[in-house]
Amino acid sequence: MLLDFLHNHITLGIETKNLLDTLRQRPYHDSEAIVFAFANLQIKR
């Protein structure tokens, strides 16, 4: 699941740019983009 993927990478402290690059390697739905945007806000805090 995308949420598990994001959680694992955030937990490991992977930089946001690396996470973005990884997500760009595959297509994802708009709903997943919204979830990612929310997760990205959490990373910046």
C-alpha positions in Angstrom: 0.0 0.0 0.0 1.1 3.5 -0.7 0.5 4.6 2.9 2.8 1.8 4.2 5.4 2.8 1.5 5.3 6.5 2.6 5.3 5.6 6.3 8.4 3.3 5.9 10.3 5.9 4.0 9.4 8.7 6.4 10.3 6.5 9.4 13.7 5.8 7.8 14.3 9.6 7.4 14.6 9.5 3.6 14.8 13.0 2.2 11.6 14.3 0.5 13.4 14.6 -2.8 14.3 10.9 -2.8 10.7 10.1 -2.0 9.5 12.2 -4.8 11.9 10.6 -7.2 10.7 7.2 -6.2 7.1 8.1 -6.7 7.8 9.6 -10.1 9.0 6.1 -11.3 5.4 4.9 -11.4 2.0 6.4 -12.2 -0.3 7.1 -9.3 -3.9 8.1 -9.0 -5.0 11.6 -7.9 -6.2 10.3 -4.6 -2.7 8.9 -3.9 -1.2 12.3 -4.9 -3.4 13.9 -2.3 -2.3 11.4 0.3 1.3 12.1 -0.7 0.9 15.8 -0.5 -0.5 15.4 3.1 2.4 13.2 4.0 4.8 15.7 2.5 3.5 18.4 4.8 4.1 16.1 7.7 7.8 15.6 6.6 8.4 19.4 6.6 7.2 19.9 10.2 
